[in-house]
Amino acid sequence: MNGRVTLAMLAVAVAAAVYVYGFAIPGQTEKEAADLRAKKLVTLTPEQIVRLELPLSGGERAKLVREPGAKEWRLEAPRMLRADAYVIEGILTALGQLEVELTIDDVPADRAQFGLGESAPRIEIAPQSGDPIRLALGTDAPVGAVRYVESSTRPGVILAVTSSMLGELEPDLEKLRDKSVIPLEPRQVQQVQVEVGGKPLVTVQRHPGSQETLEKAGSEDIAVEKAGDWDLAQPLAEKADGDRIFRYLQDLHFARAESFVDDPGKPAEYGLEKPDARVRLIPAGDGTVELAIGRKDDKVYARVDGTGPVLQVPARVLDGLPRQLFDYRNKRVFEVNAPDVERI
C-alpha cells in the first residue's frame, strides 16, 4: 500500500514537473519577453538603422546616413562631414535602451503642457525598408525623473521615459563629427608617397603578398598591429623599414583633430601655402588620401585633399614624420629566424 502511494505521489510530481518546465516556465518566459518588448520605445536594432535625424543643441538638425551593412556614418546636414562612428553607435545604443515608464491614454487637447507642441525637438530613426520611427521630445515631468515623449508607433498616447536616457539624443555638432585626421586604417594603406619642403622624398609600398599574410594572421585587431613587409620604390629600390613606416601610419590613424576651421582663410594663415610636408596614402582600391601638413605660430595644421576644413592637429603628426631617406631604409645587417639556428 505504501509503495502504491509512493508511486502515485511520484507520478504526480513528475506530471507537475512536466507542466512547470514544459508549459508554465516557457509561457512565463514568453510573457516576460513580450512585456519587455512592449516597454521598448525603439524596437529597431542598431544594425537595421541606416538614417538618423537628431535635434542639435544649437537649434539645427543633424541628418546622418550610412550604407546598409556599413559601419561608417556621414553627416549630410547641417553640412557634409564625416561622422564619428563610435559616437553614433552610442546614440543607437541609447535609443535601444529607452523604456516606457508611464503611459497617459487620456491625452488633453493642449499637449503643450507636456512640451509636445509644434516646437518640440524631434528624432527620426529609419531602417533600410519600412516606415521610420518618429519621436517628439517633451519636457520633464514634475515628479519621477521622467520626460514626456510621443512616438509614431503609439499614436494617440503620451509616454514617459527616464530623463537621463535622453541625454545623448540632443548632441552638438562637434560631438557628432569625426575627429580622425585620415579616413583610412593602417592595414588599408598599400603605398605611401612623402614630400618634404615641396620636393619628393620617398615612395614606399607593401611587399607583394604582405597584405595577404596580414589577413591570414587573424582578426582585424591583430592585423592592425602588424607592420608587414615594405619596399622602397623611389628614389631607389630596396627593402624598407616596415616598422618605422607602420608606426607613423598608426600615429596618423590614432591622431585626432584638436579643433576645426570650417571656413578657412588663405592657406598661408595655417602654414599650408607651402606646407612642410605632404603625405599621400594609397589604398588597394580607389580613393587616394593626400594630407598637407604645415606649422604656423607653434601650431600644426593639416588639410585633407586640399578641401574642407583645416584641422589643428597634434604636433606629432608633423614631428613624427621621417624626413630623411635613411629613416625609410632597412637597417638590419642580416635577418635570421632564431628557431632555425642550430649552431653558432
C-alpha positions in Angstrom: 0.0 0.0 0.0 2.7 2.4 0.9 4.5 1.5 -2.3 1.4 2.3 -4.3 1.1 5.7 -2.5 4.7 6.5 -3.2 4.4 5.6 -6.8 1.2 7.7 -7.1 3.0 10.7 -5.5 6.0 10.2 -7.7 3.7 10.3 -10.8 2.0 13.5 -9.6 5.4 15.1 -9.0 6.6 14.1 -12.5 3.4 15.4 -14.0 3.9 18.7 -12.1 7.5 19.0 -13.2 6.5 18.4 -16.9 3.8 21.1 -16.6 6.1 23.6 -14.9 9.1 23.1 -17.2 7.2 22.3 -20.4 4.4 24.8 -20.2 4.4 27.2 -17.2 8.1 28.4 -17.4 8.2 28.8 -21.2 4.8 30.6 -21.1 6.1 32.8 -18.3 9.3 33.5 -20.3 7.4 34.4 -23.4 5.2 36.7 -21.4 8.2 38.4 -19.8 9.8 38.8 -23.3 6.5 40.3 -24.6 6.3 42.7 -21.6 9.9 43.8 -22.3 9.2 44.4 -26.0 6.1 46.4 -25.0 8.3 48.7 -22.8 10.8 49.3 -25.6 10.3 52.7 -27.3 12.5 51.8 -30.3 12.4 48.2 -31.4 14.9 48.5 -34.3 18.4 47.1 -33.7 21.4 49.3 -34.4 22.3 47.2 -37.4 18.9 47.9 -39.0 19.2 51.7 -38.8 20.6 53.5 -41.9 19.3 57.0 -41.3 19.1 59.1 -38.2 17.9 62.7 -37.7 18.5 64.4 -34.4 18.0 67.9 -32.9 21.2 69.7 -32.2 21.8 71.7 -29.1 22.2 74.9 -31.2 18.7 74.5 -32.7 19.7 73.0 -36.0 19.0 69.4 -37.1 21.6 66.7 -37.9 20.9 64.2 -40.7 23.2 61.1 -40.5 23.2 58.3 -43.1 25.1 55.2 -43.9 25.1 52.4 -46.5 23.3 49.2 -45.4 25.7 47.0 -43.6 28.4 49.7 -43.4 30.0 50.9 -40.1 30.9 54.4 -41.4 28.3 57.2 -41.0 28.4 60.6 -42.7 26.7 63.9 -41.9 24.5 65.3 -44.7 23.2 68.2 -42.6 23.7 70.8 -41.4 26.9 70.3 -43.5 28.6 67.4 -45.3 31.1 65.9 -42.8 32.4 62.5 -41.8 30.6 61.4 -38.6 32.2 59.7 -35.6 31.1 56.1 -35.8 31.7 55.4 -32.1 29.5 58.4 -31.0 26.7 57.3 -33.4 27.0 53.8 -32.0 26.5 55.2 -28.5 23.4 57.1 -29.6 21.9 54.0 -31.3 22.5 52.0 -28.1 20.9 54.7 -26.0 17.8 54.6 -28.3 17.6 50.9 -27.9 17.6 51.2 -24.1 14.7 53.6 -23.9 11.9 52.1 -21.9 8.4 53.4 -21.3 7.9 54.1 -17.6 4.4 55.7 -17.9 1.6 55.9 -20.4 -1.0 58.6 -20.5 -4.0 57.4 -22.5 -6.4 60.3 -21.8 -4.5 63.0 -23.6 -5.8 66.6 -23.3 -6.2 68.7 -26.4 -3.5 71.1 -25.3 -0.3 68.9 -25.5 1.9 72.0 -25.0 1.7 71.4 -21.2 3.8 68.3 -21.8 6.2 70.3 -24.1 4.9 68.4 -27.1 3.8 71.3 -29.3 5.0 72.1 -32.8 8.3 73.3 -31.5 9.2 70.1 -29.7 12.5 68.5 -30.6 12.0 65.6 -33.0 14.0 62.4 -33.8 13.6 60.2 -36.8 15.0 56.7 -37.0 14.8 55.0 -40.3 15.6 51.3 -41.3 16.6 50.3 -44.8 13.0 49.3 -45.5 9.8 50.1 -43.7 8.4 53.2 -42.0 10.7 55.3 -39.9 10.0 55.8 -36.2 9.4 59.4 -35.2 9.8 60.6 -31.7 8.9 64.0 -30.2 10.7 65.0 -27.0 8.7 66.9 -24.4 9.5 68.4 -21.1 10.5 66.7 -17.9 7.6 65.5 -15.7 7.1 67.4 -12.4 8.0 64.2 -10.5 9.5 60.9 -11.2 12.7 61.9 -13.1 11.0 61.1 -16.4 10.4 63.0 -19.6 7.4 63.1 -21.9 7.6 61.6 -25.3 5.3 60.9 -28.3 6.1 58.1 -30.7 4.7 57.4 -34.2 4.5 53.7 -33.2 1.9 54.5 -30.5 -0.3 57.3 -31.8 -2.8 59.0 -29.5 -0.9 58.5 -26.2 1.8 60.3 -24.3 4.6 58.3 -22.9 7.3 59.0 -20.3 10.8 57.6 -20.3 13.7 58.1 -17.9 15.1 61.6 -18.4 18.8 60.5 -18.1 18.4 58.1 -21.0 17.7 61.1 -23.4 20.9 63.0 -22.7 22.7 61.6 -25.7 19.9 62.4 -28.1 20.4 66.2 -28.4 24.2 66.5 -29.1 26.1 69.4 -30.5 27.7 69.2 -34.0 31.3 69.0 -32.7 30.4 65.8 -30.8 29.0 64.1 -33.9 31.7 64.9 -36.4 34.6 62.6 -36.9 37.8 64.0 -35.4 40.2 61.4 -37.0 42.8 63.0 -39.3 42.6 60.4 -42.1 39.7 58.1 -43.1 42.0 55.0 -43.5 43.3 52.3 -41.2 47.0 51.4 -41.5 46.2 47.9 -42.8 44.4 49.5 -45.8 47.4 51.5 -47.0 49.3 49.9 -49.8 51.6 52.8 -50.8 52.9 56.0 -49.2 54.4 58.9 -51.0 56.2 61.6 -49.0 57.1 65.1 -50.0 59.2 67.4 -47.7 59.6 71.1 -48.4 57.9 70.7 -51.7 60.3 68.0 -53.0 59.6 64.3 -53.4 61.4 62.3 -50.7 60.3 58.7 -50.9 57.7 56.3 -52.2 57.3 53.1 -50.2 54.9 50.2 -50.8 53.9 47.0 -49.3 55.9 44.0 -50.5 53.9 41.8 -52.8 52.0 39.2 -50.7 52.4 41.2 -47.5 48.7 42.1 -47.3 47.6 38.5 -47.8 49.9 37.5 -44.9 48.3 40.1 -42.6 44.8 39.0 -43.4 45.7 35.4 -42.7 47.2 36.4 -39.4 43.8 36.7 -37.8 41.3 39.3 -36.9 41.4 43.0 -37.9 42.7 43.9 -34.4 45.6 41.6 -34.8 46.3 42.7 -38.4 46.4 46.4 -37.5 49.2 45.7 -35.1 51.5 44.0 -37.7 53.6 46.1 -40.0 54.1 43.6 -42.7 57.0 43.9 -45.3 57.6 47.2 -47.1 59.8 48.1 -50.0 61.3 51.4 -51.2 60.2 52.2 -54.8 61.7 55.7 -55.1 64.3 57.1 -55.2 65.8 53.6 -55.1 64.5 50.1 -54.9 65.3 48.0 -51.8 63.7 46.7 -48.7 62.3 49.4 -46.4 62.0 49.8 -42.6 58.4 48.4 -42.3 58.2 49.0 -38.6 59.2 52.7 -38.9 56.7 53.3 -41.7 53.9 51.5 -39.9 54.4 53.3 -36.6 53.8 56.6 -38.5 50.7 55.2 -40.2 49.4 54.3 -36.7 50.2 57.7 -35.4 48.1 59.2 -38.2 45.3 56.7 -37.6 45.0 57.5 -33.9 45.6 61.2 -34.2 42.5 63.4 -33.5 41.8 67.0 -34.5 42.1 69.4 -31.7 39.9 72.0 -33.4 38.4 72.7 -36.8 38.4 75.8 -39.0 35.3 75.2 -41.2 35.6 78.4 -43.2 39.4 78.8 -43.5 41.1 81.8 -44.8 44.2 81.8 -47.1 46.4 78.7 -46.8 49.3 80.8 -45.7 47.4 81.6 -42.4 47.9 78.0 -41.4 51.3 77.3 -42.9 49.7 75.4 -45.8 50.5 77.6 -48.8 53.9 75.8 -48.9 53.3 73.0 -46.4 56.2 71.4 -44.5 55.2 68.0 -45.8 52.7 66.2 -48.0 51.8 62.6 -47.3 49.8 60.6 -49.9 48.2 57.4 -48.7 47.1 55.0 -51.5 44.8 52.1 -50.6 44.3 48.9 -52.6 41.3 50.3 -54.4 40.4 53.9 -55.3 40.4 56.8 -53.0 43.9 58.3 -52.6 44.2 60.5 -49.5 46.6 63.4 -49.5 47.4 65.2 -46.3 49.1 68.6 -46.4 50.8 69.4 -43.0 52.2 72.8 -42.0 53.2 74.8 -38.9 52.1 78.4 -38.1 52.7 80.2 -34.8 53.7 77.0 -33.0 50.6 75.2 -34.1 50.4 72.4 -36.5 47.6 72.3 -39.1 46.6 69.8 -41.7 44.1 69.6 -44.6 42.9 66.5 -46.4 42.8 66.6 -50.2 43.1 70.4 -50.3 39.4 70.9 -49.5 37.1 71.0 -46.5 38.0 72.3 -43.1 41.5 73.0 -41.8 42.4 70.8 -38.8 44.6 71.8 -35.9 46.4 68.5 -35.1 48.9 67.3 -32.5 52.4 68.3 -33.2 53.5 64.6 -33.6 51.6 64.4 -36.9 54.4 66.6 -38.4 57.3 66.0 -36.0 56.9 62.2 -36.1 57.1 62.1 -39.9 60.5 60.6 -41.0 62.2 63.3 -43.2 65.4 61.6 -44.4 65.8 58.8 -46.9 67.9 56.9 -44.3 64.9 56.8 -42.0 63.0 54.6 -44.5 65.8 52.2 -45.3 66.0 48.7 -43.8 68.9 48.8 -41.2 69.2 45.2 -40.3 72.6 43.7 -41.4 71.1 40.3 -41.8 67.9 38.6 -40.7 67.6 35.2 -39.2 64.8 33.2 -37.7 66.1 32.2 -34.2 64.4 28.8 -34.0 66.1 27.8 -37.3 69.6 28.3 -35.9 71.2 25.0 -34.9 74.9 26.1 -34.4 76.8 29.3 -33.7 
